[in-house]
Every structure is written in C-alpha cells, then in structure tokens.
Amino acid sequence: MRSGTCPGAWGVRDALVRTRTRYISLIRALLRQQGYRVPSGGAESFGDRVATLSLPGRLRSVIAPLLAVMRHLNRQLAYSDATIEHLGRHDPRVLRLRSVPGIGPVTAAAFLAAIDDAQRFHDAHQLEAYLGLVPREYSSGESQRRGPITKAGHSRARGLLIQAAVSMLRRRPPEAEALCTWALRIAARRGKHVAVVALARRLAGILYALLRDGTTYAPRPGSRPDPVSTSHT
C-alpha cells in the first residue's frame, strides 16, 4: 500500500483477530468436552456469552486465563480499529472506498491491503477470483456445473466483504436500494447464502472500479445495480 493507510496497522489487526479466533476455538472445544455450548454471536461478545453459562468452578478456573487474554485482545483490537480509522482519514483511496454503503474503514483498509494496486488486475472478475468469491466449476464430459465459492486468496478481506453484504441486506440503506433489491431477488430464487455471496462479489467489483477509475460511489436510480455508477472526485 502507498502512503496513507499504513499496511502495518492492518497486519497488526489481522494478527490480533487470528489470535482471538484461536482462543475462541480452544474455549469452545474445552466447554464442548464437558457438554456446554456457547450461544452464537459476535467475537467481541464471546466472553460475555461464556459468562452466562452455569459452569462448575473448576471448569471456569481452567478457562479464566484464556478469557483474560481475550479481554486484552479486545482492547487492543479497539485501539487498532481506531488507528486504522485515523490513518484512513488521510488516505484518499480509503475515503473513496468508504463512499460505498456498508464499507467502513477496516473493510476499506483490508481491501487495499489485499489487492495493493487495482491496475494489476485485468478486470473485476479477475479480482473476484483472486479474493475467492467466484464459484468453483466442475466439468464432466460436455456438462459443466458450478459449486461453492473457491475461498482462495485473502480470507480476511473476503470475510469482511461478506459481513458488509450481510449488514447491507439487514439495514437496507436508501443509497444501496438497487443493490439490495437485486440481492433480494437472488435470495428469493436461490437462498439467502447465495445472495450474500453474490452481493459481496458485487461489492468487490464496485470497490475495484472505484480504485481503478479514481472515482467515488454514486448509486444509479432504479432497480438495477451498476458496479461502475460513479462520479469523479
């Protein structure tokens, strides 16, 4: 990444997230061995959800050091997010990406860290494949069918784009009406999961177009989403 958003800031955040994920997996496994299940929810509130369980004292004392480390990780992640947001205010590329509904500073920084330079991709589809957001293809004789997405490339950037798609469909901001309408039509035909991935793929294409063309997001009125419906800054 060029001047502006420091690549080290994103690298630190990514390392913290991965560490927290490992601790969550370990705690879940320890509790599952004793017949306890942690309710689903966000990683930030994992410790709070564990606290609601009626655990025996011995088991609680076993996982207490892990939960203490996780509390520290959450504080460090909050600091890291604030740092990324501060740096992003001085990076025109981050501001450009944040013009897209649902794209915050962390997702914008992750996208930039993943692709580095939009010009090295021939088109949006190549970028989408690089991020692992395109379906696998299976060939047998003369028939060809598609399966789940490849999940190749940068898992963190892909995951944040999927989270952004979920958030967009949940909130349905007016400036993303066309995108949400398009995704909901897919959901009606093929299910919510397919629609979310399709929307994440569309978002990746839009972000790519903004960086490639040096433009900001400007939604087109109507029901059809336009990945390059943009205005120059």
BALOBA-1460 file (C-alpha; in Angstrom, 3 decimals):
// residues 233
<rec num="1" residu="m" x="0.000" y="0.000" z="0.000"/>
<rec num="2" residu="r" x="1.195" y="3.530" z="-0.732"/>
<rec num="3" residu="s" x="1.275" y="6.479" z="1.643"/>
<rec num="4" residu="g" x="-1.787" y="6.994" z="3.808"/>
<rec num="5" residu="t" x="-3.155" y="3.852" z="5.377"/>
<rec num="6" residu="c" x="-0.190" y="2.055" z="6.956"/>
<rec num="7" residu="p" x="-0.027" y="-1.616" z="5.866"/>
<rec num="8" residu="g" x="1.489" y="-2.451" z="9.250"/>
<rec num="9" residu="a" x="-1.659" y="-1.271" z="11.034"/>
<rec num="10" residu="w" x="-3.767" y="-3.733" z="9.075"/>
<rec num="11" residu="g" x="-1.215" y="-6.505" z="9.600"/>
<rec num="12" residu="v" x="-1.320" y="-5.979" z="13.363"/>
<rec num="13" residu="r" x="-5.110" y="-6.038" z="13.388"/>
<rec num="14" residu="d" x="-5.199" y="-9.203" z="11.294"/>
<rec num="15" residu="a" x="-2.783" y="-10.934" z="13.684"/>
<rec num="16" residu="l" x="-4.908" y="-9.913" z="16.668"/>
<rec num="17" residu="v" x="-8.096" y="-11.213" z="15.026"/>
<rec num="18" residu="r" x="-6.458" y="-14.537" z="14.185"/>
<rec num="19" residu="t" x="-5.188" y="-14.901" z="17.740"/>
<rec num="20" residu="r" x="-8.616" y="-14.172" z="19.179"/>
<rec num="21" residu="t" x="-10.192" y="-16.691" z="16.809"/>
<rec num="22" residu="r" x="-7.802" y="-19.395" z="18.024"/>
<rec num="23" residu="y" x="-8.659" y="-18.643" z="21.661"/>
<rec num="24" residu="i" x="-12.376" y="-18.772" z="20.906"/>
<rec num="25" residu="s" x="-11.961" y="-22.143" z="19.193"/>
<rec num="26" residu="l" x="-9.977" y="-23.508" z="22.132"/>
<rec num="27" residu="i" x="-12.506" y="-22.325" z="24.721"/>
<rec num="28" residu="r" x="-15.395" y="-23.730" z="22.694"/>
<rec num="29" residu="a" x="-13.624" y="-27.092" z="22.463"/>
<rec num="30" residu="l" x="-12.914" y="-27.204" z="26.201"/>
<rec num="31" residu="l" x="-16.525" y="-26.405" z="27.041"/>
<rec num="32" residu="r" x="-17.911" y="-28.797" z="24.434"/>
<rec num="33" residu="q" x="-15.922" y="-31.644" z="26.019"/>
<rec num="34" residu="q" x="-17.892" y="-31.019" z="29.208"/>
<rec num="35" residu="g" x="-21.232" y="-30.737" z="27.446"/>
<rec num="36" residu="y" x="-21.526" y="-26.941" z="27.329"/>
<rec num="37" residu="r" x="-22.314" y="-24.886" z="24.248"/>
<rec num="38" residu="v" x="-21.638" y="-21.163" z="23.923"/>
<rec num="39" residu="p" x="-24.556" y="-19.268" z="22.312"/>
<rec num="40" residu="s" x="-23.820" y="-17.830" z="18.876"/>
<rec num="41" residu="g" x="-22.875" y="-14.198" z="18.432"/>
<rec num="42" residu="g" x="-20.032" y="-11.846" z="17.574"/>
<rec num="43" residu="a" x="-16.448" y="-12.448" z="18.619"/>
<rec num="44" residu="e" x="-16.386" y="-9.229" z="20.652"/>
<rec num="45" residu="s" x="-19.111" y="-10.512" z="22.991"/>
<rec num="46" residu="f" x="-17.833" y="-14.091" z="23.256"/>
<rec num="47" residu="g" x="-16.615" y="-13.644" z="26.840"/>
<rec num="48" residu="d" x="-19.956" y="-12.183" z="27.904"/>
<rec num="49" residu="r" x="-21.788" y="-15.172" z="26.435"/>
<rec num="50" residu="v" x="-19.488" y="-17.583" z="28.241"/>
<rec num="51" residu="a" x="-20.236" y="-15.726" z="31.481"/>
<rec num="52" residu="t" x="-23.941" y="-16.526" z="31.116"/>
<rec num="53" residu="l" x="-23.252" y="-20.282" z="31.297"/>
<rec num="54" residu="s" x="-23.646" y="-22.093" z="34.617"/>
<rec num="55" residu="l" x="-20.165" y="-23.605" z="34.669"/>
<rec num="56" residu="p" x="-18.673" y="-25.543" z="37.590"/>
<rec num="57" residu="g" x="-15.918" y="-23.700" z="39.449"/>
<rec num="58" residu="r" x="-13.120" y="-25.982" z="38.268"/>
<rec num="59" residu="l" x="-14.024" y="-25.560" z="34.587"/>
<rec num="60" residu="r" x="-14.419" y="-21.812" z="34.978"/>
<rec num="61" residu="s" x="-10.955" y="-21.594" z="36.555"/>
<rec num="62" residu="v" x="-9.470" y="-23.564" z="33.635"/>
<rec num="63" residu="i" x="-10.734" y="-21.141" z="31.001"/>
<rec num="64" residu="a" x="-10.306" y="-17.977" z="33.109"/>
<rec num="65" residu="p" x="-6.741" y="-17.242" z="31.842"/>
<rec num="66" residu="l" x="-7.923" y="-17.579" z="28.240"/>
<rec num="67" residu="l" x="-10.828" y="-15.203" z="28.820"/>
<rec num="68" residu="a" x="-8.458" y="-12.705" z="30.473"/>
<rec num="69" residu="v" x="-6.226" y="-12.746" z="27.390"/>
<rec num="70" residu="m" x="-9.280" y="-12.287" z="25.176"/>
<rec num="71" residu="r" x="-10.353" y="-9.202" z="27.108"/>
<rec num="72" residu="h" x="-6.912" y="-7.748" z="26.487"/>
<rec num="73" residu="l" x="-7.129" y="-8.686" z="22.792"/>
<rec num="74" residu="n" x="-10.493" y="-6.924" z="22.506"/>
<rec num="75" residu="r" x="-8.980" y="-3.737" z="23.946"/>
<rec num="76" residu="q" x="-6.053" y="-3.955" z="21.551"/>
<rec num="77" residu="l" x="-8.398" y="-4.551" z="18.621"/>
<rec num="78" residu="a" x="-10.449" y="-1.485" z="19.551"/>
<rec num="79" residu="y" x="-7.229" y="0.547" z="19.614"/>
<rec num="80" residu="s" x="-6.150" y="-0.956" z="16.282"/>
<rec num="81" residu="d" x="-9.503" y="-0.127" z="14.676"/>
<rec num="82" residu="a" x="-9.229" y="3.465" z="15.909"/>
<rec num="83" residu="t" x="-5.708" y="3.688" z="14.473"/>
<rec num="84" residu="i" x="-6.832" y="2.381" z="11.084"/>
<rec num="85" residu="e" x="-9.741" y="4.821" z="11.022"/>
<rec num="86" residu="h" x="-7.422" y="7.719" z="11.888"/>
<rec num="87" residu="l" x="-4.932" y="6.778" z="9.173"/>
<rec num="88" residu="g" x="-7.766" y="6.288" z="6.700"/>
<rec num="89" residu="r" x="-8.883" y="9.888" z="7.072"/>
<rec num="90" residu="h" x="-5.681" y="10.915" z="5.313"/>
<rec num="91" residu="d" x="-5.820" y="8.312" z="2.542"/>
<rec num="92" residu="p" x="-7.998" y="9.369" z="-0.431"/>
<rec num="93" residu="r" x="-8.333" y="5.746" z="-1.514"/>
<rec num="94" residu="v" x="-9.926" y="4.782" z="1.809"/>
<rec num="95" residu="l" x="-12.295" y="7.735" z="1.611"/>
<rec num="96" residu="r" x="-13.196" y="6.687" z="-1.934"/>
<rec num="97" residu="l" x="-13.987" y="3.132" z="-0.853"/>
<rec num="98" residu="r" x="-15.957" y="4.333" z="2.163"/>
<rec num="99" residu="s" x="-18.346" y="6.152" z="-0.164"/>
<rec num="100" residu="v" x="-19.901" y="2.705" z="-0.783"/>
<rec num="101" residu="p" x="-22.719" y="1.913" z="1.708"/>
<rec num="102" residu="g" x="-21.618" y="-0.592" z="4.331"/>
<rec num="103" residu="i" x="-17.880" y="-0.186" z="3.701"/>
<rec num="104" residu="g" x="-16.157" y="1.067" z="6.844"/>
<rec num="105" residu="p" x="-12.507" y="1.937" z="7.468"/>
<rec num="106" residu="v" x="-11.467" y="-1.594" z="8.448"/>
<rec num="107" residu="t" x="-13.036" y="-3.210" z="5.373"/>
<rec num="108" residu="a" x="-11.566" y="-0.497" z="3.141"/>
<rec num="109" residu="a" x="-8.105" y="-0.988" z="4.646"/>
<rec num="110" residu="a" x="-8.375" y="-4.773" z="4.317"/>
<rec num="111" residu="f" x="-9.394" y="-4.470" z="0.667"/>
<rec num="112" residu="l" x="-6.458" y="-2.173" z="-0.072"/>
<rec num="113" residu="a" x="-4.058" y="-4.469" z="1.757"/>
<rec num="114" residu="a" x="-5.332" y="-7.452" z="-0.229"/>
<rec num="115" residu="i" x="-5.134" y="-6.018" z="-3.746"/>
<rec num="116" residu="d" x="-2.372" y="-3.391" z="-3.299"/>
<rec num="117" residu="d" x="-2.779" y="-1.964" z="-6.823"/>
<rec num="118" residu="a" x="-6.026" y="-2.246" z="-8.805"/>
<rec num="119" residu="q" x="-4.154" y="-1.832" z="-12.093"/>
<rec num="120" residu="r" x="-2.575" y="-5.272" z="-11.766"/>
<rec num="121" residu="f" x="-5.972" y="-6.872" z="-12.344"/>
<rec num="122" residu="h" x="-7.299" y="-7.143" z="-15.886"/>
<rec num="123" residu="d" x="-10.934" y="-6.791" z="-14.813"/>
<rec num="124" residu="a" x="-13.306" y="-7.146" z="-11.871"/>
<rec num="125" residu="h" x="-13.784" y="-10.878" z="-12.426"/>
<rec num="126" residu="q" x="-10.048" y="-11.480" z="-12.061"/>
<rec num="127" residu="l" x="-10.096" y="-9.600" z="-8.766"/>
<rec num="128" residu="e" x="-13.161" y="-11.513" z="-7.558"/>
<rec num="129" residu="a" x="-11.374" y="-14.779" z="-8.353"/>
<rec num="130" residu="y" x="-8.274" y="-13.524" z="-6.519"/>
<rec num="131" residu="l" x="-10.403" y="-12.947" z="-3.415"/>
<rec num="132" residu="g" x="-12.022" y="-16.389" z="-3.699"/>
<rec num="133" residu="l" x="-15.511" y="-15.020" z="-4.350"/>
<rec num="134" residu="v" x="-16.213" y="-16.901" z="-7.592"/>
<rec num="135" residu="p" x="-17.896" y="-20.345" z="-7.743"/>
<rec num="136" residu="r" x="-15.907" y="-23.493" z="-8.337"/>
<rec num="137" residu="e" x="-16.559" y="-25.073" z="-11.719"/>
<rec num="138" residu="y" x="-16.907" y="-28.827" z="-12.231"/>
<rec num="139" residu="s" x="-16.704" y="-30.362" z="-15.680"/>
<rec num="140" residu="s" x="-17.839" y="-33.838" z="-16.627"/>
<rec num="141" residu="g" x="-17.906" y="-34.702" z="-20.296"/>
<rec num="142" residu="e" x="-19.820" y="-31.953" z="-22.030"/>
<rec num="143" residu="s" x="-21.604" y="-30.757" z="-18.893"/>
<rec num="144" residu="q" x="-20.368" y="-28.028" z="-16.601"/>
<rec num="145" residu="r" x="-21.769" y="-27.014" z="-13.255"/>
<rec num="146" residu="r" x="-20.889" y="-24.565" z="-10.529"/>
<rec num="147" residu="g" x="-20.339" y="-25.258" z="-6.859"/>
<rec num="148" residu="p" x="-19.488" y="-23.198" z="-3.760"/>
<rec num="149" residu="i" x="-17.034" y="-20.315" z="-3.982"/>
<rec num="150" residu="t" x="-13.340" y="-21.203" z="-4.141"/>
<rec num="151" residu="k" x="-12.397" y="-19.323" z="-0.928"/>
<rec num="152" residu="a" x="-8.953" y="-18.744" z="-2.404"/>
<rec num="153" residu="g" x="-6.819" y="-15.702" z="-1.684"/>
<rec num="154" residu="h" x="-7.254" y="-13.313" z="1.229"/>
<rec num="155" residu="s" x="-9.742" y="-14.852" z="3.656"/>
<rec num="156" residu="r" x="-9.926" y="-11.779" z="5.903"/>
<rec num="157" residu="a" x="-10.794" y="-9.359" z="3.084"/>
<rec num="158" residu="r" x="-13.318" y="-11.864" z="1.726"/>
<rec num="159" residu="g" x="-14.883" y="-12.313" z="5.156"/>
<rec num="160" residu="l" x="-15.211" y="-8.572" z="5.710"/>
<rec num="161" residu="l" x="-16.878" y="-8.125" z="2.315"/>
<rec num="162" residu="i" x="-19.348" y="-10.873" z="3.219"/>
<rec num="163" residu="q" x="-20.005" y="-9.161" z="6.571"/>
<rec num="164" residu="a" x="-20.592" y="-5.890" z="4.706"/>
<rec num="165" residu="a" x="-23.077" y="-7.655" z="2.423"/>
<rec num="166" residu="v" x="-24.941" y="-9.130" z="5.405"/>
<rec num="167" residu="s" x="-25.071" y="-5.714" z="7.076"/>
<rec num="168" residu="m" x="-26.304" y="-4.046" z="3.894"/>
<rec num="169" residu="l" x="-29.155" y="-6.532" z="3.484"/>
<rec num="170" residu="r" x="-30.074" y="-6.128" z="7.137"/>
<rec num="171" residu="r" x="-30.082" y="-2.318" z="7.165"/>
<rec num="172" residu="r" x="-31.039" y="-1.700" z="3.507"/>
<rec num="173" residu="p" x="-29.717" y="1.877" z="3.309"/>
<rec num="174" residu="p" x="-31.569" y="4.038" z="0.755"/>
<rec num="175" residu="e" x="-28.381" y="4.731" z="-1.192"/>
<rec num="176" residu="a" x="-27.994" y="0.969" z="-1.749"/>
<rec num="177" residu="e" x="-31.608" y="0.313" z="-2.716"/>
<rec num="178" residu="a" x="-30.766" y="-1.046" z="-6.159"/>
<rec num="179" residu="l" x="-28.077" y="-3.372" z="-4.805"/>
<rec num="180" residu="c" x="-30.345" y="-4.689" z="-2.046"/>
<rec num="181" residu="t" x="-33.271" y="-5.215" z="-4.442"/>
<rec num="182" residu="w" x="-31.005" y="-7.140" z="-6.796"/>
<rec num="183" residu="a" x="-29.645" y="-9.320" z="-3.965"/>
<rec num="184" residu="l" x="-33.096" y="-9.986" z="-2.509"/>
<rec num="185" residu="r" x="-34.278" y="-11.250" z="-5.890"/>
<rec num="186" residu="i" x="-31.407" y="-13.712" z="-5.863"/>
<rec num="187" residu="a" x="-32.317" y="-14.720" z="-2.305"/>
<rec num="188" residu="a" x="-35.896" y="-15.438" z="-3.393"/>
<rec num="189" residu="r" x="-34.672" y="-17.737" z="-6.158"/>
<rec num="190" residu="r" x="-31.570" y="-19.355" z="-4.694"/>
<rec num="191" residu="g" x="-31.483" y="-18.657" z="-0.958"/>
<rec num="192" residu="k" x="-30.007" y="-16.057" z="1.368"/>
<rec num="193" residu="h" x="-26.493" y="-17.507" z="1.494"/>
<rec num="194" residu="v" x="-26.085" y="-17.381" z="-2.279"/>
<rec num="195" residu="a" x="-27.461" y="-13.833" z="-2.305"/>
<rec num="196" residu="v" x="-24.999" y="-12.662" z="0.364"/>
<rec num="197" residu="v" x="-22.027" y="-14.085" z="-1.537"/>
<rec num="198" residu="a" x="-23.300" y="-12.570" z="-4.777"/>
<rec num="199" residu="l" x="-23.627" y="-9.180" z="-3.098"/>
<rec num="200" residu="a" x="-20.129" y="-9.466" z="-1.599"/>
<rec num="201" residu="r" x="-18.811" y="-10.262" z="-5.069"/>
<rec num="202" residu="r" x="-20.652" y="-7.245" z="-6.466"/>
<rec num="203" residu="l" x="-19.189" y="-5.036" z="-3.735"/>
<rec num="204" residu="a" x="-15.695" y="-6.258" z="-4.605"/>
<rec num="205" residu="g" x="-16.326" y="-5.283" z="-8.225"/>
<rec num="206" residu="i" x="-17.560" y="-1.835" z="-7.212"/>
<rec num="207" residu="l" x="-14.557" y="-1.206" z="-4.968"/>
<rec num="208" residu="y" x="-12.240" y="-2.332" z="-7.737"/>
<rec num="209" residu="a" x="-13.882" y="0.089" z="-10.197"/>
<rec num="210" residu="l" x="-13.530" y="2.995" z="-7.761"/>
<rec num="211" residu="l" x="-9.810" y="2.389" z="-7.319"/>
<rec num="212" residu="r" x="-9.194" y="1.724" z="-10.996"/>
<rec num="213" residu="d" x="-11.010" y="4.841" z="-12.179"/>
<rec num="214" residu="g" x="-10.289" y="7.183" z="-9.253"/>
<rec num="215" residu="t" x="-13.993" y="7.758" z="-8.634"/>
<rec num="216" residu="t" x="-16.492" y="7.722" z="-5.768"/>
<rec num="217" residu="y" x="-19.704" y="5.745" z="-5.459"/>
<rec num="218" residu="a" x="-22.863" y="7.319" z="-6.859"/>
<rec num="219" residu="p" x="-25.855" y="4.933" z="-6.980"/>
<rec num="220" residu="r" x="-27.928" y="4.897" z="-10.132"/>
<rec num="221" residu="p" x="-31.682" y="5.382" z="-9.577"/>
<rec num="222" residu="g" x="-33.769" y="2.349" z="-10.414"/>
<rec num="223" residu="s" x="-33.714" y="-1.342" z="-9.673"/>
<rec num="224" residu="r" x="-30.510" y="-2.379" z="-11.465"/>
<rec num="225" residu="p" x="-27.223" y="-2.151" z="-9.577"/>
<rec num="226" residu="d" x="-24.423" y="-0.554" z="-11.544"/>
<rec num="227" residu="p" x="-20.931" y="-1.507" z="-10.304"/>
<rec num="228" residu="v" x="-19.376" y="1.435" z="-12.146"/>
<rec num="229" residu="s" x="-22.076" y="4.029" z="-11.444"/>
<rec num="230" residu="t" x="-19.575" y="6.540" z="-10.108"/>
<rec num="231" residu="s" x="-18.627" y="10.178" z="-10.061"/>
<rec num="232" residu="h" x="-15.114" y="11.592" z="-10.261"/>
<rec num="233" residu="t" x="-13.569" y="13.289" z="-7.229"/>
